[in-house]
Amino acid sequence: MYKEKSQLAADACPDEELIYQNNRELFYFFDKDKNCYTRRVAYQCETNQVIIKQGWDALEERIDGIKEQVIAGKLSPLAYYMEKNQMDVPMLSQYSGIRKWRVKKHLIPKGFMKLSANDLDRYSKALNISIEELKNPGFLTRTLSVERKETND
Amino acid sequence: MIKLDFEHRQAGHCESGVTSNLLHYHGLTISEPMAFGIGSGLFFSYLPFLKMQHAPVTSFRVWPGMVFDRTTKLLGVKTHIQRFRKPEEAMKALNEALDQGFPVGLQVGTFHLPFFPPEYRMHYNMHNMVVYGYDNGTYFVSDTVVEKRAEISYQDLVRVRFAKGAFAPCGRMYYPYQIPKNVDVTPAIIRGIHKTANNMVGVPFPLIGTKGIRYLSGQMRKWPKKLGEEKAAYYLGQVLRMEEEIGTAGAGFRYIYGAFLNEAGDILKQDWLKEVSLEMGEAATSWRAFSYKGSRNCKKRGKAEESYDFLADMLIDCADKEEKIFRKLSKIKFY
């Protein structure tokens, strides 16, 4: 009962300059002229992809902001990985099995330094990265890691 | 090794698609809009106190799991629905169900789904898919969003079934196991329509149904002053993402619901339902126009191209149209 149609004048968006072309989905349309419903398999149309991209751009901006704060020594690498995995404190707490108030402590460098091997392991499993990566993210400069060793000693 | 003869059909909305596909496997052919309509999946709610990705939640659908529950209940289909605490038990139960020859629907989180398109990989726990077989630690999956059949490893499946966060799936699995011989869809359709109409216009609460659309429109007028241009654009983007993104089949399910009303008019032989379905199509078109205009504000940083007052007026227009439609639908007669 659905008429498959390649082009629909009223609702169709042109398939050009698409940002995401990974997967085609099924969409329903309403044909104004013939007063019937149609459906077709297509990529998300351009206007929708703009909206999707806005969400990812906002995430990237947040990650960059946190990255700067980590480099400045105000936040720990854990905060960076938490944002990168689009998590918040309650969610990271659920995934790692560590209480929320402790997660909050670990988000600043002072608390992060005191992490035990067991807790580091839990975080690395929850965030799907190795412990080494968690301790030293690639963007951190060498001077900071030296400072860190001193505080460790 | 078990691999059931399950037909992979793409669908607009994951849960009603899964419901339709599962029933189709057992010989009860119900189209996807039909499953969506009988399960009364259409809804609207604006929840400013609940934040998702740093913006208030706008929902165009009912709670996860409701479409399957209501559809099977109204059709008299016997189902098995279960949640778990331990992952091992959940996987064991899944294997047992597959051994008995039932394809199983699962509620999963999308963040760790390996075959999912990367642009949708966020912590969204209301996705549904069907597992129809397993072989030595690999599970065969039919996902209504993805074009082709997919496979997933044991570890990944455990991870997505026990995703954490809001609406955590807790390994929820469900499958129909017994279908009555003669299924009469007529009463189910009428009750489904009645329930949806009540949800949209009959709930005396300002954040739900057409009242919710009006409330959102009122809030939207205040956004640029209250939040600043950039955050207002992000909030608007969140509304549009919930409306147009993954699994709504366009315009926040309004197209799919219109298709259901059209089909229902054919089955019930009531022409006024078909007229209403045309009105629904117009309402859907104005939702689509709203998202088209709104996306311009999300495109560039800085100045908004469309004023928020204009967009709020468009929302009021949508609310007016829908209120008219559901007032008509709420008068549908039981017989």
Chai-1 contact restraints between the chains, C-beta under 6 A:
chainA,res_idxA,chainB,res_idxB,connection_type,confidence,min_distance_angstrom,max_distance_angstrom,comment,restraint_id
A,Y20,B,E119,contact,1.0,0.0,6.0,A-B,restraint_1
A,N22,B,P117,contact,1.0,0.0,6.0,A-B,restraint_2
A,N23,B,P117,contact,1.0,0.0,6.0,A-B,restraint_3
A,N23,B,V146,contact,1.0,0.0,6.0,A-B,restraint_4
A,N23,B,E147,contact,1.0,0.0,6.0,A-B,restraint_5
A,R24,B,E147,contact,1.0,0.0,6.0,A-B,restraint_6
A,E25,B,V145,contact,1.0,0.0,6.0,A-B,restraint_7
A,L26,B,Q10,contact,1.0,0.0,6.0,A-B,restraint_8
A,L26,B,A11,contact,1.0,0.0,6.0,A-B,restraint_9
A,L26,B,G12,contact,1.0,0.0,6.0,A-B,restraint_10
A,F27,B,A249,contact,1.0,0.0,6.0,A-B,restraint_11
A,F27,B,G250,contact,1.0,0.0,6.0,A-B,restraint_12
A,Y28,B,G12,contact,1.0,0.0,6.0,A-B,restraint_13
A,Y28,B,A249,contact,1.0,0.0,6.0,A-B,restraint_14
A,Y28,B,G250,contact,1.0,0.0,6.0,A-B,restraint_15
A,Y28,B,Y255,contact,1.0,0.0,6.0,A-B,restraint_16
A,Y28,B,I256,contact,1.0,0.0,6.0,A-B,restraint_17
A,Y28,B,A259,contact,1.0,0.0,6.0,A-B,restraint_18
A,F30,B,Y255,contact,1.0,0.0,6.0,A-B,restraint_19
A,F30,B,G281,contact,1.0,0.0,6.0,A-B,restraint_20
A,F30,B,A284,contact,1.0,0.0,6.0,A-B,restraint_21
A,N35,B,L278,contact,1.0,0.0,6.0,A-B,restraint_22
A,Y37,B,A259,contact,1.0,0.0,6.0,A-B,restraint_23
A,Y37,B,N262,contact,1.0,0.0,6.0,A-B,restraint_24
A,T47,B,Y292,contact,1.0,0.0,6.0,A-B,restraint_25
A,T47,B,S295,contact,1.0,0.0,6.0,A-B,restraint_26
A,N48,B,E244,contact,1.0,0.0,6.0,A-B,restraint_27
A,V50,B,S295,contact,1.0,0.0,6.0,A-B,restraint_28
A,V50,B,C298,contact,1.0,0.0,6.0,A-B,restraint_29
A,V50,B,K299,contact,1.0,0.0,6.0,A-B,restraint_30
A,I51,B,G237,contact,1.0,0.0,6.0,A-B,restraint_31
A,I51,B,L240,contact,1.0,0.0,6.0,A-B,restraint_32
A,I51,B,R241,contact,1.0,0.0,6.0,A-B,restraint_33
A,I51,B,S295,contact,1.0,0.0,6.0,A-B,restraint_34
A,I51,B,C298,contact,1.0,0.0,6.0,A-B,restraint_35
A,I52,B,E119,contact,1.0,0.0,6.0,A-B,restraint_36
A,Q54,B,G237,contact,1.0,0.0,6.0,A-B,restraint_37
A,Q54,B,C298,contact,1.0,0.0,6.0,A-B,restraint_38
A,G55,B,R241,contact,1.0,0.0,6.0,A-B,restraint_39
A,A58,B,Y234,contact,1.0,0.0,6.0,A-B,restraint_40
A,Q86,B,M122,contact,1.0,0.0,6.0,A-B,restraint_41
A,Q86,B,H123,contact,1.0,0.0,6.0,A-B,restraint_42
A,M91,B,K164,contact,1.0,0.0,6.0,A-B,restraint_43
A,M91,B,G165,contact,1.0,0.0,6.0,A-B,restraint_44
A,Q94,B,K164,contact,1.0,0.0,6.0,A-B,restraint_45
A,Y95,B,K164,contact,1.0,0.0,6.0,A-B,restraint_46
